[in-house]
Structure formats: C-alpha cells, structure tokens
Amino acid sequence: MENREKVLAVRRMQQFIVQRLKEPITLYQLAQAAGYSPFYSARIFKEVTGKTSFEYIRAMRMSAAATKLAGGDCKVIDVAFDFVFESHEGFTRAFSKQFGVPPGEFRRRKMPLKLFLPSRDSNYYLNKQNGELEMEKSKNNTVFVQVIDRPERKLILKCGRKASHYFEYCEEVGCEVWDTLSNIKDALYEPMGMWLPDNLIVPGTSVYAQGVEMPSSYNGPVPEGFDMISLPACKMMVFQGQSYDDSKFEDAISDLWEVMKTYDPTIYGFEWADNDGPRFQLEPMGYRGYIEARPVRQLNPKL
C-alpha cells in the first residue's frame, strides 16, 4: 500500500473518531471507515499516528474533557459520562494518568495542561506541490491549549488604514506603536497585535491593529492618535506553541496557524465567537513559544 493511501485511510478513521468522540467506537467501525480489514487498519493507524486507535481515542477524549472542565461549572461526573466513561472513579484515574492532576483539582485551579491535538500528529502528512500529492515528514509540534476568562475591560488601540497583518501594519503606522503601548501604566496584560471583528472596525480603518487592555474603570490618559473602546467579558481559547529559535518566528507562527485552521472547538464543548472580541497574538518570543487566542463561547453552559 502506498504511503499516500495509508494516510488517507488513517484520515478517514480520524474523521470518524472526531464525529463520534462522545459515542463508543469499535475497531470494526474504524476499519469500515478506512475501507480495510480491522487488523490492517489497526496496523496502519499505529504506523501513521504513532498511537494505537485506543490510545488516540483516549487522548482525544481526555483533552476534550479537560477543555470542557476548564470552560465552565459542569460537574466532573457529567463530563465523565459525556465522554463515554462508566464511572467517576474510572474517569478520575484516566484523567490523573494523562495530566498528573485529578479533574476536580484541575477544574478549581484552571491550570494549563498539555492537550493532545491531532492536527499534525501523524508521522506523515500530505503536501500538494506542483499538482501532485507528496509525502513529507511532519514536525510533530506540541501545542498547549487552554480556555481563559477575559473580564469586561477597555482597549487602547491604534488602527491602520487597510492592514490585515503585522507587516502591513508596520508599513502603514510604523513600529513605535508597541513602545507606546508598553509604557501605558495600569494595563491588565501585555500589548498585543489583534484582528478586529467586523463589529469593532471603524469604516476606513484596518482589521489589524495593536493595543493593550485596561481595567473597565480606567479613565486615565490615552496617547495622542490612539482610541479607547470598551470590550465585554468573554472567553478566549489560547494556543501556545513550543519554544523555538527567535530567528524562526515566522515558521513558529505558520505552524500554529496550521493547527488553529483545522481545530474544531465543538469537540471540546465550545464554538468560535469572533464578534465577542478581537483575536489576538502576543509578541513572538522564542523561549515561551508563539501565543495566539481566539474568542469562544461554551456550548450547553448549564451542563
């Protein structure tokens, strides 16, 4: 069997898993999705992903459960049943083994966890080049994901005219904006680059801007040429890549974008909510990995 056919078969199994993550999944079902015998399907799944199908499904469910626990007040037992665990005890053992902390403690402390993201976990991925599908080794980068609460706040920002990303913004506005933002006192967090949703874009200004978030009570000075707007409370899904050589920051950004492009938050109990606030990126720093965040809302928040 050609490498290309193996990867396509495994992708069909991966898609089947994503669609039925909250249901019992058998090897026979995966084999049907792959179009091969159960034995052969199990073998190529391990060869391509580096995990058995059982390990893969368990890692997906654990990560989905952790993300759901981080996003609301749902009960541990409800999350356990939601992801096909038969008891609170079994779920707690599996969660603790996966993350090194019991689910109840994780829910209280909202600590960041190393979640399993399947977007580029395979030993191979397909690359379209010169009209042909070719096999290349993947980078197997780990991405950390967590959901955080952003309070009601104000935003001091400076927009460009047509900029859609950082480099266009610097050409239009200049690079000194960052220094100005860094010197604003009482900021809640560090300065950030951001993509504004349609409801926050003033006609004639850019989708990409730079700004810094301030307490909702802030009534202090605003630098000349800057604006200040109010933002409602929201949840942000934060993606953080691995550390990298500072000279390769563009690769780190593009790698994370590849993950975010195919990431489905509904698997983990959320949906994208782009009008709730700006999608933002923090200053790329190799030692901490590239960080970007996108607004989300929790599905079925009463669970």
Phi, psi and chi 1 to 4 in degrees:
 res  aa     phi    psi   chi1   chi2   chi3   chi4
   1 MET       -  130.7 -173.6 -171.6 -148.7      -
   2 GLU   -67.1  151.5  -64.4  -66.6  -27.7      -
   3 ASN   -55.0  -41.2  -77.1  -25.0      -      -
   4 ARG   -58.1  -44.2  177.0  178.2  179.4  -83.4
   5 GLU   -67.3  -36.5  -67.2  -58.0  -37.2      -
   6 LYS   -61.1  -48.2  -70.9 -178.6 -178.1  178.8
   7 VAL   -63.6  -42.3  173.5      -      -      -
   8 LEU   -62.7  -39.9  -68.0  175.2      -      -
   9 ALA   -64.7  -42.3      -      -      -      -
  10 VAL   -67.0  -37.8  170.4      -      -      -
  11 ARG   -62.3  -37.0  -78.7 -172.1  173.0  178.8
  12 ARG   -64.1  -38.3  -69.8 -166.1  -68.1  -88.2
  13 MET   -67.5  -40.6  -70.9 -172.3  -83.3      -
  14 GLN   -62.2  -42.1  -70.6  174.0  -49.4      -
  15 GLN   -63.7  -39.1  -69.5  170.2   -5.8      -
  16 PHE   -61.8  -41.9 -175.6   89.7      -      -
  17 ILE   -63.1  -45.8  -69.6  168.6      -      -
  18 VAL   -60.0  -42.7  167.7      -      -      -
  19 GLN   -70.1  -22.9  -66.9  166.1    0.0      -
  20 ARG  -127.2   33.3  -67.3  165.8  175.8   78.5
  21 LEU   -61.6  -28.6 -163.7   61.3      -      -
  22 LYS   -97.7   17.4  -65.3 -177.3  178.1 -178.4
  23 GLU  -127.0  156.5  -56.5  172.4   13.4      -
  24 PRO   -60.8  138.3  -23.5   34.5      -      -
  25 ILE  -126.7  129.5  -61.1  173.7      -      -
  26 THR  -108.1  160.0   66.4      -      -      -
  27 LEU   -63.4  -34.2  178.6   57.4      -      -
  28 TYR   -62.4  -41.1  178.6   74.3      -      -
  29 GLN   -64.2  -41.8  -70.3  173.5  -44.9      -
  30 LEU   -63.8  -39.0  -68.7  178.2      -      -
  31 ALA   -63.9  -38.3      -      -      -      -
  32 GLN   -63.7  -41.0  -75.3 -173.3  -47.8      -
  33 ALA   -64.5  -37.9      -      -      -      -
  34 ALA   -75.2  -31.9      -      -      -      -
  35 GLY    88.0   21.9      -      -      -      -
  36 TYR  -136.3  177.5  -63.9   96.7      -      -
  37 SER   -68.6  155.0   70.3      -      -      -
  38 PRO   -54.9  -43.6  -28.5   37.1      -      -
  39 PHE   -62.9  -47.7  174.5   78.9      -      -
  40 TYR   -69.1  -37.9 -168.9   72.5      -      -
  41 SER   -62.3  -42.6  -62.9      -      -      -
  42 ALA   -63.5  -38.9      -      -      -      -
  43 ARG   -67.3  -46.3 -166.3  179.0   82.4  179.5
  44 ILE   -73.2  -27.9   62.6  172.5      -      -
  45 PHE   -62.6  -45.8 -165.8   96.7      -      -
  46 LYS   -66.8  -39.0  176.2   67.3 -179.9  -67.6
  47 GLU   -63.7  -42.0  177.5 -176.1  -19.9      -
  48 VAL   -83.0  -41.1  171.2      -      -      -
  49 THR   -95.2  -19.2   68.4      -      -      -
  50 GLY    83.1    1.6      -      -      -      -
  51 LYS  -130.6  151.8  -64.9  178.5 -179.8  -69.0
  52 THR   -70.4  161.3   66.9      -      -      -
  53 SER   -60.9  -36.0   57.5      -      -      -
  54 PHE   -64.5  -45.5  175.3   80.1      -      -
  55 GLU   -62.1  -40.5  -68.4  169.5  -21.7      -
  56 TYR   -64.2  -48.4 -174.5   95.6      -      -
  57 ILE   -62.7  -42.7  -66.3  168.0      -      -
  58 ARG   -62.6  -43.5  175.6   61.1   62.7   90.1
  59 ALA   -64.3  -40.5      -      -      -      -
  60 MET   -62.8  -45.5  -74.1  -79.0  -70.6      -
  61 ARG   -66.5  -39.8  -75.7  175.6  174.9  158.3
  62 MET   -63.0  -43.0  -74.3  -70.0   93.6      -
  63 SER   -67.2  -40.5  -67.4      -      -      -
  64 ALA   -63.5  -41.6      -      -      -      -
  65 ALA   -64.6  -41.8      -      -      -      -
  66 ALA   -63.4  -42.6      -      -      -      -
  67 THR   -65.4  -37.8  -53.4      -      -      -
  68 LYS   -68.5  -40.7 -172.4  168.1 -175.6  178.2
  69 LEU   -63.2  -35.7  -74.9  170.4      -      -
  70 ALA   -72.2  -21.6      -      -      -      -
  71 GLY   -95.2   -3.1      -      -      -      -
  72 GLY  -168.3 -164.4      -      -      -      -
  73 ASP  -103.4   25.0  -62.2  -35.3      -      -
  74 CYS   -65.6  149.8   45.8      -      -      -
  75 LYS   -77.1  146.9  -63.5  179.1  180.0  178.7
  76 VAL   -59.6  -41.8  172.6      -      -      -
  77 ILE   -64.8  -36.4 -173.6   62.8      -      -
  78 ASP   -66.6  -39.9  -68.8  -23.8      -      -
  79 VAL   -66.6  -39.5  175.2      -      -      -
  80 ALA   -58.5  -49.0      -      -      -      -
  81 PHE   -66.6  -35.3  -71.6  152.5      -      -
  82 ASP   -61.5  -31.9 -152.3   17.1      -      -
  83 PHE  -110.5   35.7  -69.5  100.3      -      -
  84 VAL    66.3   35.6 -156.8      -      -      -
  85 PHE  -102.8  139.0  -75.4   85.1      -      -
  86 GLU   -84.0  -15.0  -64.0 -178.5   -6.2      -
  87 SER  -151.5  158.9   67.9      -      -      -
  88 HIS   -61.4  -41.4 -176.0  -69.9      -      -
  89 GLU   -64.6  -44.8  -66.1   75.1   14.5      -
  90 GLY   -63.3  -41.0      -      -      -      -
  91 PHE   -65.3  -42.6  175.9   70.1      -      -
  92 THR   -62.7  -41.3  -62.6      -      -      -
  93 ARG   -63.2  -46.2  -75.3 -165.1  -59.5  -89.0
  94 ALA   -65.8  -41.1      -      -      -      -
  95 PHE   -64.9  -45.0 -165.7   96.8      -      -
  96 SER   -64.3  -38.3  -60.2      -      -      -
  97 LYS   -66.7  -39.2 -179.0  178.1  179.4 -179.9
  98 GLN   -71.8  -42.0 -179.3   85.2    7.7      -
  99 PHE  -116.6   -8.6  -60.2  118.6      -      -
 100 GLY    78.1   15.4      -      -      -      -
 101 VAL  -151.5  139.3   60.5      -      -      -
 102 PRO   -64.7  151.2  -19.7   32.1      -      -
 103 PRO   -61.2  -36.2   19.7  -31.8      -      -
 104 GLY   -63.6  -42.7      -      -      -      -
 105 GLU   -67.2  -40.5 -178.2  179.8   -9.5      -
 106 PHE   -60.9  -42.8  164.0   71.5      -      -
 107 ARG   -62.8  -37.7 -174.8 -175.4   59.8  177.8
 108 ARG   -71.6  -42.0  -70.9 -169.2  -61.0  -88.5
 109 ARG   -91.9  -16.2  -64.9  171.6   58.1 -171.6
 110 LYS    51.9   43.4  -60.8  -66.6 -163.5  -48.8
 111 MET   -78.5  149.8   60.3 -175.2   69.9      -
 112 PRO   -69.4  141.1   24.5  -33.2      -      -
 113 LEU  -125.0  156.6  -64.2  179.3      -      -
 114 LYS   -85.5   99.6 -179.8  180.0  177.8 -179.2
 115 LEU   -88.6  157.7  -58.2 -174.7      -      -
 116 PHE   -91.9  118.1  174.2   68.7      -      -
 117 LEU  -113.5  119.3  -63.7 -178.6      -      -
 118 PRO   -85.2    0.9   32.2  -36.4      -      -
 119 SER   -57.4  -41.0  -60.6      -      -      -
 120 ARG  -135.3   40.8  -62.8 -173.3   68.2 -177.0
 121 ASP   -87.7  -12.7   65.9  -50.2      -      -
 122 SER   -70.9  157.1  -58.6      -      -      -
 123 ASN   -67.6  -23.2  -69.6  -29.2      -      -
 124 TYR  -134.5  153.6  -62.0   91.7      -      -
 125 TYR  -141.5  162.4   65.6   98.3      -      -
 126 LEU   -89.9  135.1  -67.6  173.8      -      -
 127 ASN  -125.2  126.1  178.3   48.5      -      -
 128 LYS   -91.3  118.7 -170.8  172.0 -176.0  179.6
 129 GLN  -146.5  128.3 -173.2  175.3    9.9      -
 130 ASN    55.4   36.1  -61.8  -36.4      -      -
 131 GLY    77.3    1.6      -      -      -      -
 132 GLU  -117.0  149.2  -62.4  -67.0  -27.1      -
 133 LEU   -91.3  119.8  -75.2  173.4      -      -
 134 GLU  -121.4  160.2  -61.4  178.6   -6.8      -
 135 MET   -98.0  134.6  -53.6  -54.7  -57.8      -
 136 GLU  -135.8  151.6  -66.5 -174.5    0.6      -
 137 LYS   -69.8  136.1  -74.8  -75.1 -173.3  179.2
 138 SER   -85.8  168.2   77.5      -      -      -
 139 LYS   -90.4  -12.1  -62.5 -179.9 -179.9  179.7
 140 ASN    53.1   39.9  -74.4  -37.5      -      -
 141 ASN   -71.5  139.9  -73.4  -23.0      -      -
 142 THR   -90.9  135.7  -61.2      -      -      -
 143 VAL  -120.7  131.6  174.6      -      -      -
 144 PHE   -93.6  135.9  -62.1   85.9      -      -
 145 VAL  -129.0  134.8 -179.5      -      -      -
 146 GLN  -147.6  155.4   60.2  178.1  -44.0      -
 147 VAL  -106.6  126.9  175.9      -      -      -
 148 ILE  -122.0  154.9   62.0  172.5      -      -
 149 ASP   -94.9  127.2  -70.2  -56.1      -      -
 150 ARG  -102.8  125.0 -139.6   62.4  161.0 -179.3
 151 PRO   -75.1  169.3   31.3  -36.9      -      -
 152 GLU   -58.2  135.4 -176.9  178.9  -11.1      -
 153 ARG  -158.7  172.2   60.4 -143.6 -175.5  -84.0
 154 LYS  -110.3  158.8  -68.6 -178.8  178.7  178.0
 155 LEU  -131.1  119.0  174.3   67.2      -      -
 156 ILE   -92.1  123.1  -65.3  176.9      -      -
 157 LEU  -145.0  161.5   76.1  162.9      -      -
 158 LYS  -132.0  122.9 -173.2  173.0 -178.1   64.6
 159 CYS   -97.4  161.0  -63.5      -      -      -
 160 GLY   -97.5 -153.9      -      -      -      -
 161 ARG  -104.8  -50.5  -62.3 -178.7  -59.2  -81.6
 162 LYS  -133.3    3.7  -61.5  179.6  179.7  179.9
 163 ALA   -60.0  133.8      -      -      -      -
 164 SER  -112.2   -5.5   60.6      -      -      -
 165 HIS  -157.2  177.5   55.7   74.4      -      -
 166 TYR   -57.0  -48.0  171.7   78.2      -      -
 167 PHE   -66.9  -40.6  -65.7  108.0      -      -
 168 GLU   -63.7  -38.0  -70.6 -179.1  -13.1      -
 169 TYR   -63.0  -45.1 -179.6   84.0      -      -
 170 CYS   -63.5  -35.1  -75.8      -      -      -
 171 GLU   -66.3  -36.7  -71.3 -179.5    1.8      -
 172 GLU   -80.9  -42.5  -69.3 -177.8    0.6      -
 173 VAL  -107.7  -31.0 -179.6      -      -      -
 174 GLY   103.3  168.9      -      -      -      -
 175 CYS  -100.2    0.4  -62.1      -      -      -
 176 GLU   -80.8   -9.6   68.3  -80.6   -2.1      -
 177 VAL   -57.4  -40.4  173.0      -      -      -
 178 TRP   -60.3  -42.1 -159.4  -96.8      -      -
 179 ASP   -63.1  -40.6  -68.8  -25.0      -      -
 180 THR   -61.9  -46.1  -58.3      -      -      -
 181 LEU   -63.5  -37.7  -66.4  169.5      -      -
 182 SER   -66.6  -22.4  -61.8      -      -      -
 183 ASN   -96.8    2.7  -70.4  -37.2      -      -
 184 ILE   -77.7  124.4  -64.4  177.3      -      -
 185 LYS   -77.5  157.8  -64.2 -178.8  178.9 -179.9
 186 ASP    69.2   14.3  -57.5  -41.1      -      -
 187 ALA   -64.9  146.0      -      -      -      -
 188 LEU   -73.2  -39.5  -70.0  173.6      -      -
 189 TYR  -140.1 -178.4  -45.5  103.9      -      -
 190 GLU   -74.4  160.4   64.5 -174.2  -83.3      -
 191 PRO   -59.4  159.4  -23.3   35.0      -      -
 192 MET  -149.6  151.7   58.3 -169.2 -175.0      -
 193 GLY   -88.4  151.1      -      -      -      -
 194 MET  -152.2  155.0   69.5 -166.0   82.3      -
 195 TRP  -108.6  115.3  -67.2  -91.0      -      -
 196 LEU   -79.1  140.2  -61.5  168.8      -      -
 197 PRO   -71.8  164.5   27.4  -34.8      -      -
 198 ASP   -55.5  -37.3  -69.0  -19.1      -      -
 199 ASN   -72.5   -6.6   60.4  -39.5      -      -
 200 LEU  -113.6   -0.5  -67.7 -179.9      -      -
 201 ILE   -88.4  122.9  -62.3  175.6      -      -
 202 VAL   -79.9  130.8  175.5      -      -      -
 203 PRO   -49.7  134.1  -27.9   36.0      -      -
 204 GLY    88.8    2.9      -      -      -      -
 205 THR  -119.7  170.0   63.3      -      -      -
 206 SER   -84.4  157.4   59.7      -      -      -
 207 VAL   -74.3  -31.7   62.3      -      -      -
 208 TYR   -95.7  136.7 -172.7   87.0      -      -
 209 ALA  -147.1  173.9      -      -      -      -
 210 GLN  -126.3  144.8  -70.8 -177.0   -8.1      -
 211 GLY  -165.3 -177.9      -      -      -      -
 212 VAL  -145.0  140.0   67.0      -      -      -
 213 GLU   -88.9  139.9  -68.1  173.2  -35.1      -
 214 MET  -123.1  160.5  -49.8  -62.4  -65.7      -
 215 PRO   -58.0  151.0  -22.9   33.1      -      -
 216 SER   -63.2  -21.7   59.5      -      -      -
 217 SER   -87.9   -0.2   59.9      -      -      -
 218 TYR   -64.8  127.5 -179.4   77.2      -      -
 219 ASN  -131.9   23.0  -71.2  -49.6      -      -
 220 GLY   -80.2 -171.2      -      -      -      -
 221 PRO   -68.8  151.4   25.2  -34.1      -      -
 222 VAL  -118.8  126.2  176.1      -      -      -
 223 PRO   -54.2  147.8  -24.2   34.4      -      -
 224 GLU   -60.5  133.0 -176.4  177.9   -4.6      -
 225 GLY    88.6   -3.6      -      -      -      -
 226 PHE  -103.1  162.5  -72.3   67.9      -      -
 227 ASP  -120.8  162.7  -62.9  -57.5      -      -
 228 MET  -133.1  128.2 -175.5  164.1   69.0      -
 229 ILE  -127.9  165.9   61.5  175.1      -      -
 230 SER  -101.1  142.2  -64.7      -      -      -
 231 LEU  -121.4  137.6  -63.6  176.1      -      -
 232 PRO   -76.2  163.1   30.8  -36.4      -      -
 233 ALA   -61.9  145.6      -      -      -      -
 234 CYS  -159.1  171.2   69.6      -      -      -
 235 LYS  -105.1  142.1  -66.9 -177.2 -178.1  -65.0
 236 MET  -123.6  133.5  -59.7  -67.1  -62.0      -
 237 MET   -93.5  115.6 -176.0  168.1  -77.8      -
 238 VAL  -101.3  129.7 -178.5      -      -      -
 239 PHE  -111.8  129.0  -63.5   78.2      -      -
 240 GLN  -131.0  118.7 -178.9  175.0    6.0      -
 241 GLY   -81.0  177.1      -      -      -      -
 242 GLN   -75.5  162.8  -71.1 -179.0  -49.5      -
 243 SER   -61.0  154.5   58.4      -      -      -
 244 TYR  -152.2  166.6   59.1   89.8      -      -
 245 ASP   -70.1  128.8 -174.7  -46.4      -      -
 246 ASP   -56.1  -29.6  -77.6  -41.5      -      -
 247 SER   -70.4  -13.7   64.9      -      -      -
 248 LYS  -109.9   33.5  -61.0 -179.6  179.1  178.6
 249 PHE   -64.6  -31.9   73.4   94.6      -      -
 250 GLU   -66.0  -37.8  -71.3 -179.0  -75.7      -
 251 ASP   -65.2  -40.6  -69.6  -23.0      -      -
 252 ALA   -62.4  -40.2      -      -      -      -
 253 ILE   -67.0  -47.4  -66.8  173.6      -      -
 254 SER   -64.9  -35.5   61.9      -      -      -
 255 ASP   -63.4  -43.1  -74.6  -14.9      -      -
 256 LEU   -68.0  -37.7 -168.5   72.7      -      -
 257 TRP   -62.1  -35.0  -79.2   -6.1      -      -
 258 GLU   -62.9  -39.1  -77.5  -61.7  -47.6      -
 259 VAL   -66.6  -48.7  171.4      -      -      -
 260 MET   -65.1  -30.4  -65.9 -179.5   69.5      -
 261 LYS   -62.0  -36.5 -173.8 -170.9  -57.0 -177.8
 262 THR  -105.5    2.0   57.6      -      -      -
 263 TYR   -73.9  129.3 -169.0   87.8      -      -
 264 ASP  -109.6  101.6 -178.3    4.8      -      -
 265 PRO   -69.3  -18.1   28.8  -36.0      -      -
 266 THR   -65.9  -27.0   62.1      -      -      -
 267 ILE   -60.2  -31.1  -59.1  171.1      -      -
 268 TYR  -105.4   14.7  -52.5  113.9      -      -
 269 GLY    90.0   19.1      -      -      -      -
 270 PHE  -133.2  167.1  -66.9   88.2      -      -
 271 GLU  -136.6  151.7   62.2 -177.9   -6.8      -
 272 TRP   -63.4  141.8  -60.7  126.2      -      -
 273 ALA  -137.1   65.1      -      -      -      -
 274 ASP   -62.9  -25.4  -68.3  -37.8      -      -
 275 ASN   -79.9   -4.5  -76.6  -26.9      -      -
 276 ASP   -79.2  -13.4  -74.7    2.6      -      -
 277 GLY   169.6  173.1      -      -      -      -
 278 PRO   -71.7  142.2  -15.2   29.5      -      -
 279 ARG   -76.2  132.8  173.3  173.9  172.7  167.9
 280 PHE  -131.6  158.6   67.1   79.2      -      -
 281 GLN  -126.3  141.4   59.4  179.5  174.9      -
 282 LEU   -92.4  163.3  -60.4 -175.6      -      -
 283 GLU   -57.2  125.6 -179.4  179.9    6.7      -
 284 PRO   -62.5  122.5  -22.6   35.0      -      -
 285 MET  -134.0  117.3  -62.4 -177.9 -176.9      -
 286 GLY   -55.9  -35.7      -      -      -      -
 287 TYR   -67.2  -26.0   76.0   90.1      -      -
 288 ARG  -108.6   -6.4   68.6  179.5 -179.4 -177.2
 289 GLY    85.0  156.8      -      -      -      -
 290 TYR   -74.0  138.4  175.1   62.6      -      -
 291 ILE  -126.2  130.4  -60.3  172.3      -      -
 292 GLU  -142.8  151.7 -168.8  166.7  -46.5      -
 293 ALA  -139.8  147.9      -      -      -      -
 294 ARG  -134.7  138.3 -175.3  175.7  175.1 -177.5
 295 PRO   -64.6  142.2  -18.6   31.2      -      -
 296 VAL  -137.8  162.1  -68.4      -      -      -
 297 ARG  -125.9  146.6  -69.7 -178.6 -172.6  171.3
 298 GLN   -79.6  136.1 -172.5  175.4    4.1      -
 299 LEU   -81.7  142.8  -62.2  170.9      -      -
 300 ASN    47.7   58.3  -58.7  -41.3      -      -
 301 PRO   -63.5  -14.4   23.8  -34.6      -      -
 302 LYS   -84.3   -8.1  -65.2 -176.7  179.2 -179.8
 303 LEU   -67.1      -  -70.1  179.2      -      -
